[in-house]
Amino acid sequence: MTSGRRTPEGNRIVGGVPNSAHLSGSAVDYDGPDLPALLAEARKLPGVRKAFIHKGHVHTEGDGWNVPYYGRNGTKGLKR
Ligand SMILES: [Zn+2]
């Protein structure tokens, strides 16, 4: 897992689209040496709605997902 929920600031920094599902915590990115194999596994995730290869990673979105803030810049500007 390389990216989960993101703050708006973190999403901007990583170049996420403004209405990214990462903002609402319903998207997770995965990275690995074999993206097609990863994609095949990602499509089996419970509740998965979308899974596709994008910019060198597998992007997934699911219904009812509520993933934690995660990722290199995902927590940027987060108030704790
Ligand atoms: Zn993504």
PDB file of the backbone (N, CA, C, O) and the ligand in Angstrom, with CONECT records:
HET     ZN  A 101       1
ATOM      1  N   MET A   1       0.863  -1.188   0.000  1.00  0.00           N
ATOM      2  CA  MET A   1       0.000   0.000   0.000  1.00  0.00           C
ATOM      3  C   MET A   1       0.896   1.234   0.000  1.00  0.00           C
ATOM      4  O   MET A   1       1.762   1.367   0.865  1.00  0.00           O
ATOM      5  N   THR A   2       0.701   2.128  -0.949  1.00  0.00           N
ATOM      6  CA  THR A   2       1.552   3.311  -1.019  1.00  0.00           C
ATOM      7  C   THR A   2       0.803   4.590  -0.691  1.00  0.00           C
ATOM      8  O   THR A   2       1.420   5.587  -0.316  1.00  0.00           O
ATOM      9  N   SER A   3      -0.511   4.580  -0.825  1.00  0.00           N
ATOM     10  CA  SER A   3      -1.269   5.793  -0.559  1.00  0.00           C
ATOM     11  C   SER A   3      -2.681   5.441  -0.143  1.00  0.00           C
ATOM     12  O   SER A   3      -3.347   4.635  -0.793  1.00  0.00           O
ATOM     13  N   GLY A   4      -3.142   6.058   0.961  1.00  0.00           N
ATOM     14  CA  GLY A   4      -4.512   5.842   1.422  1.00  0.00           C
ATOM     15  C   GLY A   4      -5.268   7.144   1.371  1.00  0.00           C
ATOM     16  O   GLY A   4      -5.303   7.813   0.338  1.00  0.00           O
ATOM     17  N   ARG A   5      -5.884   7.513   2.505  1.00  0.00           N
ATOM     18  CA  ARG A   5      -6.560   8.797   2.561  1.00  0.00           C
ATOM     19  C   ARG A   5      -5.515   9.913   2.526  1.00  0.00           C
ATOM     20  O   ARG A   5      -4.425   9.779   3.083  1.00  0.00           O
ATOM     21  N   ARG A   6      -5.866  11.006   1.866  1.00  0.00           N
ATOM     22  CA  ARG A   6      -4.943  12.146   1.793  1.00  0.00           C
ATOM     23  C   ARG A   6      -5.640  13.421   2.261  1.00  0.00           C
ATOM     24  O   ARG A   6      -6.849  13.595   2.109  1.00  0.00           O
ATOM     25  N   THR A   7      -4.833  14.293   2.831  1.00  0.00           N
ATOM     26  CA  THR A   7      -5.328  15.642   3.103  1.00  0.00           C
ATOM     27  C   THR A   7      -5.393  16.381   1.761  1.00  0.00           C
ATOM     28  O   THR A   7      -4.722  15.987   0.807  1.00  0.00           O
ATOM     29  N   PRO A   8      -6.195  17.445   1.682  1.00  0.00           N
ATOM     30  CA  PRO A   8      -6.236  18.222   0.429  1.00  0.00           C
ATOM     31  C   PRO A   8      -4.846  18.715   0.033  1.00  0.00           C
ATOM     32  O   PRO A   8      -4.500  18.717  -1.149  1.00  0.00           O
ATOM     33  N   GLU A   9      -4.058  19.126   1.006  1.00  0.00           N
ATOM     34  CA  GLU A   9      -2.698  19.604   0.722  1.00  0.00           C
ATOM     35  C   GLU A   9      -1.831  18.470   0.173  1.00  0.00           C
ATOM     36  O   GLU A   9      -1.131  18.635  -0.826  1.00  0.00           O
ATOM     37  N   GLY A  10      -1.892  17.323   0.840  1.00  0.00           N
ATOM     38  CA  GLY A  10      -1.109  16.176   0.394  1.00  0.00           C
ATOM     39  C   GLY A  10      -1.534  15.712  -0.986  1.00  0.00           C
ATOM     40  O   GLY A  10      -0.701  15.311  -1.799  1.00  0.00           O
ATOM     41  N   ASN A  11      -2.828  15.766  -1.248  1.00  0.00           N
ATOM     42  CA  ASN A  11      -3.347  15.344  -2.551  1.00  0.00           C
ATOM     43  C   ASN A  11      -2.832  16.245  -3.666  1.00  0.00           C
ATOM     44  O   ASN A  11      -2.495  15.779  -4.754  1.00  0.00           O
ATOM     45  N   ARG A  12      -2.777  17.553  -3.375  1.00  0.00           N
ATOM     46  CA  ARG A  12      -2.231  18.503  -4.357  1.00  0.00           C
ATOM     47  C   ARG A  12      -0.781  18.193  -4.662  1.00  0.00           C
ATOM     48  O   ARG A  12      -0.365  18.184  -5.820  1.00  0.00           O
ATOM     49  N   ILE A  13      -0.011  17.938  -3.606  1.00  0.00           N
ATOM     50  CA  ILE A  13       1.428  17.701  -3.763  1.00  0.00           C
ATOM     51  C   ILE A  13       1.702  16.463  -4.620  1.00  0.00           C
ATOM     52  O   ILE A  13       2.619  16.465  -5.441  1.00  0.00           O
ATOM     53  N   VAL A  14       0.918  15.422  -4.429  1.00  0.00           N
ATOM     54  CA  VAL A  14       1.166  14.205  -5.225  1.00  0.00           C
ATOM     55  C   VAL A  14       0.493  14.272  -6.599  1.00  0.00           C
ATOM     56  O   VAL A  14       0.587  13.327  -7.382  1.00  0.00           O
ATOM     57  N   GLY A  15      -0.180  15.378  -6.890  1.00  0.00           N
ATOM     58  CA  GLY A  15      -0.790  15.529  -8.205  1.00  0.00           C
ATOM     59  C   GLY A  15      -2.109  14.806  -8.360  1.00  0.00           C
ATOM     60  O   GLY A  15      -2.508  14.460  -9.471  1.00  0.00           O
ATOM     61  N   GLY A  16      -2.794  14.575  -7.235  1.00  0.00           N
ATOM     62  CA  GLY A  16      -4.097  13.922  -7.291  1.00  0.00           C
ATOM     63  C   GLY A  16      -5.151  14.857  -7.872  1.00  0.00           C
ATOM     64  O   GLY A  16      -5.045  16.077  -7.742  1.00  0.00           O
ATOM     65  N   VAL A  17      -6.154  14.292  -8.504  1.00  0.00           N
ATOM     66  CA  VAL A  17      -7.235  15.127  -9.044  1.00  0.00           C
ATOM     67  C   VAL A  17      -7.987  15.759  -7.878  1.00  0.00           C
ATOM     68  O   VAL A  17      -8.049  15.178  -6.795  1.00  0.00           O
ATOM     69  N   PRO A  18      -8.568  16.961  -8.093  1.00  0.00           N
ATOM     70  CA  PRO A  18      -9.199  17.700  -6.994  1.00  0.00           C
ATOM     71  C   PRO A  18     -10.318  16.929  -6.282  1.00  0.00           C
ATOM     72  O   PRO A  18     -10.513  17.087  -5.077  1.00  0.00           O
ATOM     73  N   ASN A  19     -11.046  16.101  -7.028  1.00  0.00           N
ATOM     74  CA  ASN A  19     -12.133  15.331  -6.406  1.00  0.00           C
ATOM     75  C   ASN A  19     -11.711  13.889  -6.143  1.00  0.00           C
ATOM     76  O   ASN A  19     -12.544  12.983  -6.129  1.00  0.00           O
ATOM     77  N   SER A  20     -10.407  13.685  -5.935  1.00  0.00           N
ATOM     78  CA  SER A  20      -9.861  12.344  -5.747  1.00  0.00           C
ATOM     79  C   SER A  20     -10.572  11.560  -4.645  1.00  0.00           C
ATOM     80  O   SER A  20     -10.904  12.109  -3.594  1.00  0.00           O
ATOM     81  N   ALA A  21     -10.796  10.296  -4.895  1.00  0.00           N
ATOM     82  CA  ALA A  21     -11.391   9.416  -3.884  1.00  0.00           C
ATOM     83  C   ALA A  21     -10.453   9.231  -2.700  1.00  0.00           C
ATOM     84  O   ALA A  21     -10.868   8.739  -1.651  1.00  0.00           O
ATOM     85  N   HIS A  22      -9.188   9.623  -2.860  1.00  0.00           N
ATOM     86  CA  HIS A  22      -8.249   9.551  -1.735  1.00  0.00           C
ATOM     87  C   HIS A  22      -8.632  10.552  -0.647  1.00  0.00           C
ATOM     88  O   HIS A  22      -8.314  10.350   0.525  1.00  0.00           O
ATOM     89  N   LEU A  23      -9.313  11.624  -1.032  1.00  0.00           N
ATOM     90  CA  LEU A  23      -9.706  12.646  -0.057  1.00  0.00           C
ATOM     91  C   LEU A  23     -10.770  12.124   0.897  1.00  0.00           C
ATOM     92  O   LEU A  23     -10.798  12.505   2.068  1.00  0.00           O
ATOM     93  N   SER A  24     -11.630  11.270   0.410  1.00  0.00           N
ATOM     94  CA  SER A  24     -12.715  10.749   1.251  1.00  0.00           C
ATOM     95  C   SER A  24     -12.354   9.413   1.880  1.00  0.00           C
ATOM     96  O   SER A  24     -13.178   8.805   2.562  1.00  0.00           O
ATOM     97  N   GLY A  25     -11.130   8.951   1.655  1.00  0.00           N
ATOM     98  CA  GLY A  25     -10.702   7.699   2.268  1.00  0.00           C
ATOM     99  C   GLY A  25     -11.277   6.462   1.611  1.00  0.00           C
ATOM    100  O   GLY A  25     -11.325   5.400   2.232  1.00  0.00           O
ATOM    101  N   SER A  26     -11.714   6.579   0.371  1.00  0.00           N
ATOM    102  CA  SER A  26     -12.266   5.402  -0.298  1.00  0.00           C
ATOM    103  C   SER A  26     -11.353   4.899  -1.415  1.00  0.00           C
ATOM    104  O   SER A  26     -11.781   4.133  -2.278  1.00  0.00           O
ATOM    105  N   ALA A  27     -10.091   5.335  -1.392  1.00  0.00           N
ATOM    106  CA  ALA A  27      -9.140   4.867  -2.407  1.00  0.00           C
ATOM    107  C   ALA A  27      -7.824   4.446  -1.768  1.00  0.00           C
ATOM    108  O   ALA A  27      -7.362   5.033  -0.790  1.00  0.00           O
ATOM    109  N   VAL A  28      -7.242   3.413  -2.352  1.00  0.00           N
ATOM    110  CA  VAL A  28      -5.947   2.921  -1.905  1.00  0.00           C
ATOM    111  C   VAL A  28      -5.096   2.640  -3.140  1.00  0.00           C
ATOM    112  O   VAL A  28      -5.593   2.098  -4.128  1.00  0.00           O
ATOM    113  N   ASP A  29      -3.827   3.003  -3.086  1.00  0.00           N
ATOM    114  CA  ASP A  29      -2.891   2.688  -4.166  1.00  0.00           C
ATOM    115  C   ASP A  29      -1.942   1.590  -3.717  1.00  0.00           C
ATOM    116  O   ASP A  29      -1.563   1.514  -2.548  1.00  0.00           O
ATOM    117  N   TYR A  30      -1.568   0.748  -4.659  1.00  0.00           N
ATOM    118  CA  TYR A  30      -0.619  -0.332  -4.395  1.00  0.00           C
ATOM    119  C   TYR A  30       0.493  -0.277  -5.424  1.00  0.00           C
ATOM    120  O   TYR A  30       0.268   0.065  -6.585  1.00  0.00           O
ATOM    121  N   ASP A  31       1.673  -0.612  -4.993  1.00  0.00           N
ATOM    122  CA  ASP A  31       2.818  -0.627  -5.885  1.00  0.00           C
ATOM    123  C   ASP A  31       3.518  -1.979  -5.751  1.00  0.00           C
ATOM    124  O   ASP A  31       3.511  -2.580  -4.677  1.00  0.00           O
ATOM    125  N   GLY A  32       4.110  -2.445  -6.818  1.00  0.00           N
ATOM    126  CA  GLY A  32       4.814  -3.715  -6.758  1.00  0.00           C
ATOM    127  C   GLY A  32       5.473  -3.993  -8.092  1.00  0.00           C
ATOM    128  O   GLY A  32       5.265  -3.261  -9.060  1.00  0.00           O
ATOM    129  N   PRO A  33       6.275  -5.058  -8.144  1.00  0.00           N
ATOM    130  CA  PRO A  33       7.020  -5.366  -9.369  1.00  0.00           C
ATOM    131  C   PRO A  33       6.141  -5.891 -10.504  1.00  0.00           C
ATOM    132  O   PRO A  33       6.521  -5.798 -11.671  1.00  0.00           O
ATOM    133  N   ASP A  34       4.977  -6.438 -10.177  1.00  0.00           N
ATOM    134  CA  ASP A  34       4.119  -7.032 -11.203  1.00  0.00           C
ATOM    135  C   ASP A  34       2.729  -6.410 -11.122  1.00  0.00           C
ATOM    136  O   ASP A  34       1.832  -6.954 -10.478  1.00  0.00           O
ATOM    137  N   LEU A  35       2.558  -5.261 -11.784  1.00  0.00           N
ATOM    138  CA  LEU A  35       1.299  -4.532 -11.681  1.00  0.00           C
ATOM    139  C   LEU A  35       0.088  -5.307 -12.205  1.00  0.00           C
ATOM    140  O   LEU A  35      -0.966  -5.265 -11.569  1.00  0.00           O
ATOM    141  N   PRO A  36       0.191  -6.013 -13.334  1.00  0.00           N
ATOM    142  CA  PRO A  36      -0.977  -6.777 -13.793  1.00  0.00           C
ATOM    143  C   PRO A  36      -1.422  -7.826 -12.767  1.00  0.00           C
ATOM    144  O   PRO A  36      -2.621  -8.035 -12.580  1.00  0.00           O
ATOM    145  N   ALA A  37      -0.467  -8.486 -12.102  1.00  0.00           N
ATOM    146  CA  ALA A  37      -0.818  -9.477 -11.075  1.00  0.00           C
ATOM    147  C   ALA A  37      -1.468  -8.784  -9.880  1.00  0.00           C
ATOM    148  O   ALA A  37      -2.426  -9.290  -9.297  1.00  0.00           O
ATOM    149  N   LEU A  38      -0.927  -7.613  -9.526  1.00  0.00           N
ATOM    150  CA  LEU A  38      -1.469  -6.838  -8.424  1.00  0.00           C
ATOM    151  C   LEU A  38      -2.901  -6.391  -8.742  1.00  0.00           C
ATOM    152  O   LEU A  38      -3.788  -6.416  -7.889  1.00  0.00           O
ATOM    153  N   LEU A  39      -3.088  -5.989  -9.981  1.00  0.00           N
ATOM    154  CA  LEU A  39      -4.420  -5.555 -10.419  1.00  0.00           C
ATOM    155  C   LEU A  39      -5.428  -6.695 -10.309  1.00  0.00           C
ATOM    156  O   LEU A  39      -6.562  -6.497  -9.875  1.00  0.00           O
ATOM    157  N   ALA A  40      -5.000  -7.881 -10.705  1.00  0.00           N
ATOM    158  CA  ALA A  40      -5.886  -9.050 -10.627  1.00  0.00           C
ATOM    159  C   ALA A  40      -6.289  -9.323  -9.177  1.00  0.00           C
ATOM    160  O   ALA A  40      -7.440  -9.665  -8.905  1.00  0.00           O
ATOM    161  N   GLU A  41      -5.352  -9.172  -8.259  1.00  0.00           N
ATOM    162  CA  GLU A  41      -5.654  -9.362  -6.832  1.00  0.00           C
ATOM    163  C   GLU A  41      -6.552  -8.251  -6.313  1.00  0.00           C
ATOM    164  O   GLU A  41      -7.490  -8.496  -5.554  1.00  0.00           O
ATOM    165  N   ALA A  42      -6.250  -7.014  -6.735  1.00  0.00           N
ATOM    166  CA  ALA A  42      -7.017  -5.846  -6.268  1.00  0.00           C
ATOM    167  C   ALA A  42      -8.486  -5.967  -6.652  1.00  0.00           C
ATOM    168  O   ALA A  42      -9.364  -5.511  -5.919  1.00  0.00           O
ATOM    169  N   ARG A  43      -8.751  -6.579  -7.799  1.00  0.00           N
ATOM    170  CA  ARG A  43     -10.145  -6.708  -8.261  1.00  0.00           C
ATOM    171  C   ARG A  43     -10.941  -7.668  -7.391  1.00  0.00           C
ATOM    172  O   ARG A  43     -12.163  -7.748  -7.520  1.00  0.00           O
ATOM    173  N   LYS A  44     -10.260  -8.406  -6.497  1.00  0.00           N
ATOM    174  CA  LYS A  44     -10.953  -9.342  -5.589  1.00  0.00           C
ATOM    175  C   LYS A  44     -11.223  -8.713  -4.226  1.00  0.00           C
ATOM    176  O   LYS A  44     -11.851  -9.341  -3.373  1.00  0.00           O
ATOM    177  N   LEU A  45     -10.757  -7.479  -4.009  1.00  0.00           N
ATOM    178  CA  LEU A  45     -10.958  -6.833  -2.707  1.00  0.00           C
ATOM    179  C   LEU A  45     -12.449  -6.666  -2.423  1.00  0.00           C
ATOM    180  O   LEU A  45     -13.222  -6.340  -3.324  1.00  0.00           O
ATOM    181  N   PRO A  46     -12.852  -6.889  -1.173  1.00  0.00           N
ATOM    182  CA  PRO A  46     -14.272  -6.730  -0.837  1.00  0.00           C
ATOM    183  C   PRO A  46     -14.737  -5.298  -1.066  1.00  0.00           C
ATOM    184  O   PRO A  46     -14.113  -4.354  -0.579  1.00  0.00           O
ATOM    185  N   GLY A  47     -15.826  -5.134  -1.804  1.00  0.00           N
ATOM    186  CA  GLY A  47     -16.406  -3.806  -2.024  1.00  0.00           C
ATOM    187  C   GLY A  47     -15.742  -3.009  -3.117  1.00  0.00           C
ATOM    188  O   GLY A  47     -16.124  -1.866  -3.368  1.00  0.00           O
ATOM    189  N   VAL A  48     -14.756  -3.586  -3.774  1.00  0.00           N
ATOM    190  CA  VAL A  48     -14.010  -2.821  -4.786  1.00  0.00           C
ATOM    191  C   VAL A  48     -14.946  -2.392  -5.930  1.00  0.00           C
ATOM    192  O   VAL A  48     -15.731  -3.181  -6.454  1.00  0.00           O
ATOM    193  N   ARG A  49     -14.827  -1.133  -6.283  1.00  0.00           N
ATOM    194  CA  ARG A  49     -15.681  -0.565  -7.338  1.00  0.00           C
ATOM    195  C   ARG A  49     -14.856  -0.267  -8.589  1.00  0.00           C
ATOM    196  O   ARG A  49     -15.332  -0.436  -9.712  1.00  0.00           O
ATOM    197  N   LYS A  50     -13.627   0.174  -8.386  1.00  0.00           N
ATOM    198  CA  LYS A  50     -12.734   0.494  -9.501  1.00  0.00           C
ATOM    199  C   LYS A  50     -11.349  -0.012  -9.167  1.00  0.00           C
ATOM    200  O   LYS A  50     -10.918   0.069  -8.017  1.00  0.00           O
ATOM    201  N   ALA A  51     -10.643  -0.534 -10.161  1.00  0.00           N
ATOM    202  CA  ALA A  51      -9.240  -0.902  -9.993  1.00  0.00           C
ATOM    203  C   ALA A  51      -8.583  -0.782 -11.358  1.00  0.00           C
ATOM    204  O   ALA A  51      -9.014  -1.409 -12.326  1.00  0.00           O
ATOM    205  N   PHE A  52      -7.544   0.022 -11.422  1.00  0.00           N
ATOM    206  CA  PHE A  52      -6.850   0.182 -12.703  1.00  0.00           C
ATOM    207  C   PHE A  52      -5.406   0.603 -12.459  1.00  0.00           C
ATOM    208  O   PHE A  52      -5.052   1.109 -11.394  1.00  0.00           O
ATOM    209  N   ILE A  53      -4.589   0.379 -13.477  1.00  0.00           N
ATOM    210  CA  ILE A  53      -3.179   0.769 -13.396  1.00  0.00           C
ATOM    211  C   ILE A  53      -3.066   2.222 -13.842  1.00  0.00           C
ATOM    212  O   ILE A  53      -3.576   2.607 -14.894  1.00  0.00           O
ATOM    213  N   HIS A  54      -2.391   3.017 -13.023  1.00  0.00           N
ATOM    214  CA  HIS A  54      -2.307   4.451 -13.264  1.00  0.00           C
ATOM    215  C   HIS A  54      -0.950   4.953 -12.808  1.00  0.00           C
ATOM    216  O   HIS A  54      -0.579   4.768 -11.649  1.00  0.00           O
ATOM    217  N   LYS A  55      -0.206   5.586 -13.702  1.00  0.00           N
ATOM    218  CA  LYS A  55       1.091   6.176 -13.360  1.00  0.00           C
ATOM    219  C   LYS A  55       1.979   5.260 -12.523  1.00  0.00           C
ATOM    220  O   LYS A  55       2.556   5.697 -11.528  1.00  0.00           O
ATOM    221  N   GLY A  56       2.091   4.012 -12.914  1.00  0.00           N
ATOM    222  CA  GLY A  56       3.016   3.109 -12.250  1.00  0.00           C
ATOM    223  C   GLY A  56       2.546   2.491 -10.953  1.00  0.00           C
ATOM    224  O   GLY A  56       3.339   1.916 -10.208  1.00  0.00           O
ATOM    225  N   HIS A  57       1.240   2.611 -10.676  1.00  0.00           N
ATOM    226  CA  HIS A  57       0.700   1.920  -9.500  1.00  0.00           C
ATOM    227  C   HIS A  57      -0.715   1.457  -9.803  1.00  0.00           C
ATOM    228  O   HIS A  57      -1.318   1.841 -10.805  1.00  0.00           O
ATOM    229  N   VAL A  58      -1.224   0.622  -8.909  1.00  0.00           N
ATOM    230  CA  VAL A  58      -2.609   0.173  -9.046  1.00  0.00           C
ATOM    231  C   VAL A  58      -3.468   1.041  -8.143  1.00  0.00           C
ATOM    232  O   VAL A  58      -3.271   1.069  -6.928  1.00  0.00           O
ATOM    233  N   HIS A  59      -4.416   1.745  -8.734  1.00  0.00           N
ATOM    234  CA  HIS A  59      -5.345   2.590  -7.984  1.00  0.00           C
ATOM    235  C   HIS A  59      -6.640   1.811  -7.792  1.00  0.00           C
ATOM    236  O   HIS A  59      -7.184   1.253  -8.745  1.00  0.00           O
ATOM    237  N   THR A  60      -7.128   1.776  -6.563  1.00  0.00           N
ATOM    238  CA  THR A  60      -8.383   1.077  -6.286  1.00  0.00           C
ATOM    239  C   THR A  60      -9.324   2.004  -5.519  1.00  0.00           C
ATOM    240  O   THR A  60      -8.894   2.836  -4.721  1.00  0.00           O
ATOM    241  N   GLU A  61     -10.616   1.835  -5.785  1.00  0.00           N
ATOM    242  CA  GLU A  61     -11.643   2.563  -5.032  1.00  0.00           C
ATOM    243  C   GLU A  61     -12.730   1.577  -4.665  1.00  0.00           C
ATOM    244  O   GLU A  61     -13.062   0.676  -5.436  1.00  0.00           O
ATOM    245  N   GLY A  62     -13.287   1.764  -3.458  1.00  0.00           N
ATOM    246  CA  GLY A  62     -14.321   0.831  -3.048  1.00  0.00           C
ATOM    247  C   GLY A  62     -15.470   1.506  -2.341  1.00  0.00           C
ATOM    248  O   GLY A  62     -15.317   2.594  -1.785  1.00  0.00           O
ATOM    249  N   ASP A  63     -16.620   0.862  -2.362  1.00  0.00           N
ATOM    250  CA  ASP A  63     -17.801   1.369  -1.665  1.00  0.00           C
ATOM    251  C   ASP A  63     -17.681   1.111  -0.178  1.00  0.00           C
ATOM    252  O   ASP A  63     -17.382  -0.004   0.248  1.00  0.00           O
ATOM    253  N   GLY A  64     -17.914   2.145   0.606  1.00  0.00           N
ATOM    254  CA  GLY A  64     -17.898   2.001   2.057  1.00  0.00           C
ATOM    255  C   GLY A  64     -16.519   1.897   2.660  1.00  0.00           C
ATOM    256  O   GLY A  64     -16.384   1.635   3.855  1.00  0.00           O
ATOM    257  N   TRP A  65     -15.489   2.097   1.852  1.00  0.00           N
ATOM    258  CA  TRP A  65     -14.136   2.048   2.396  1.00  0.00           C
ATOM    259  C   TRP A  65     -13.881   3.298   3.229  1.00  0.00           C
ATOM    260  O   TRP A  65     -14.356   4.387   2.905  1.00  0.00           O
ATOM    261  N   ASN A  66     -13.139   3.126   4.281  1.00  0.00           N
ATOM    262  CA  ASN A  66     -12.755   4.258   5.122  1.00  0.00           C
ATOM    263  C   ASN A  66     -11.325   4.013   5.569  1.00  0.00           C
ATOM    264  O   ASN A  66     -11.073   3.609   6.704  1.00  0.00           O
ATOM    265  N   VAL A  67     -10.410   4.260   4.672  1.00  0.00           N
ATOM    266  CA  VAL A  67      -9.009   3.927   4.932  1.00  0.00           C
ATOM    267  C   VAL A  67      -8.315   5.067   5.687  1.00  0.00           C
ATOM    268  O   VAL A  67      -8.727   6.223   5.586  1.00  0.00           O
ATOM    269  N   PRO A  68      -7.273   4.739   6.436  1.00  0.00           N
ATOM    270  CA  PRO A  68      -6.571   5.769   7.200  1.00  0.00           C
ATOM    271  C   PRO A  68      -5.708   6.660   6.314  1.00  0.00           C
ATOM    272  O   PRO A  68      -5.388   6.328   5.172  1.00  0.00           O
ATOM    273  N   TYR A  69      -5.346   7.807   6.889  1.00  0.00           N
ATOM    274  CA  TYR A  69      -4.370   8.664   6.229  1.00  0.00           C
ATOM    275  C   TYR A  69      -3.087   7.871   6.098  1.00  0.00           C
ATOM    276  O   TYR A  69      -2.596   7.300   7.072  1.00  0.00           O
ATOM    277  N   TYR A  70      -2.549   7.836   4.896  1.00  0.00           N
ATOM    278  CA  TYR A  70      -1.340   7.061   4.670  1.00  0.00           C
ATOM    279  C   TYR A  70      -0.655   7.557   3.411  1.00  0.00           C
ATOM    280  O   TYR A  70      -1.302   8.055   2.489  1.00  0.00           O
ATOM    281  N   GLY A  71       0.673   7.415   3.382  1.00  0.00           N
ATOM    282  CA  GLY A  71       1.425   7.746   2.184  1.00  0.00           C
ATOM    283  C   GLY A  71       2.415   8.850   2.432  1.00  0.00           C
ATOM    284  O   GLY A  71       2.375   9.546   3.446  1.00  0.00           O
ATOM    285  N   ARG A  72       3.306   8.989   1.474  1.00  0.00           N
ATOM    286  CA  ARG A  72       4.413   9.919   1.601  1.00  0.00           C
ATOM    287  C   ARG A  72       3.960  11.336   1.942  1.00  0.00           C
ATOM    288  O   ARG A  72       4.550  11.983   2.807  1.00  0.00           O
ATOM    289  N   ASN A  73       2.925  11.818   1.273  1.00  0.00           N
ATOM    290  CA  ASN A  73       2.448  13.162   1.530  1.00  0.00           C
ATOM    291  C   ASN A  73       0.985  13.173   1.976  1.00  0.00           C
ATOM    292  O   ASN A  73       0.359  14.229   2.068  1.00  0.00           O
ATOM    293  N   GLY A  74       0.465  12.006   2.245  1.00  0.00           N
ATOM    294  CA  GLY A  74      -0.965  11.908   2.562  1.00  0.00           C
ATOM    295  C   GLY A  74      -1.364  12.638   3.820  1.00  0.00           C
ATOM    296  O   GLY A  74      -2.515  13.051   3.961  1.00  0.00           O
ATOM    297  N   THR A  75      -0.419  12.806   4.747  1.00  0.00           N
ATOM    298  CA  THR A  75      -0.754  13.424   6.028  1.00  0.00           C
ATOM    299  C   THR A  75      -0.320  14.887   6.078  1.00  0.00           C
ATOM    300  O   THR A  75      -0.401  15.522   7.130  1.00  0.00           O
ATOM    301  N   LYS A  76       0.136  15.422   4.955  1.00  0.00           N
ATOM    302  CA  LYS A  76       0.631  16.800   4.918  1.00  0.00           C
ATOM    303  C   LYS A  76      -0.441  17.770   5.408  1.00  0.00           C
ATOM    304  O   LYS A  76      -1.555  17.805   4.883  1.00  0.00           O
ATOM    305  N   GLY A  77      -0.087  18.549   6.415  1.00  0.00           N
ATOM    306  CA  GLY A  77      -1.021  19.561   6.909  1.00  0.00           C
ATOM    307  C   GLY A  77      -2.092  19.023   7.831  1.00  0.00           C
ATOM    308  O   GLY A  77      -2.981  19.762   8.254  1.00  0.00           O
ATOM    309  N   LEU A  78      -2.014  17.725   8.148  1.00  0.00           N
ATOM    310  CA  LEU A  78      -3.031  17.120   9.006  1.00  0.00           C
ATOM    311  C   LEU A  78      -2.894  17.626  10.439  1.00  0.00           C
ATOM    312  O   LEU A  78      -1.808  17.616  11.017  1.00  0.00           O
ATOM    313  N   LYS A  79      -4.020  18.066  10.997  1.00  0.00           N
ATOM    314  CA  LYS A  79      -4.044  18.513  12.388  1.00  0.00           C
ATOM    315  C   LYS A  79      -4.341  17.306  13.279  1.00  0.00           C
ATOM    316  O   LYS A  79      -5.354  16.630  13.105  1.00  0.00           O
ATOM    317  N   ARG A  80      -3.470  17.052  14.210  1.00  0.00           N
ATOM    318  CA  ARG A  80      -3.688  15.904  15.091  1.00  0.00           C
ATOM    319  C   ARG A  80      -4.020  16.353  16.501  1.00  0.00           C
ATOM    320  O   ARG A  80      -4.235  15.519  17.380  1.00  0.00           O
TER     321      ARG A  80
HETATM  322 ZN    ZN A 101      -4.877   6.391  -6.280  1.00  0.00          ZN2+
END
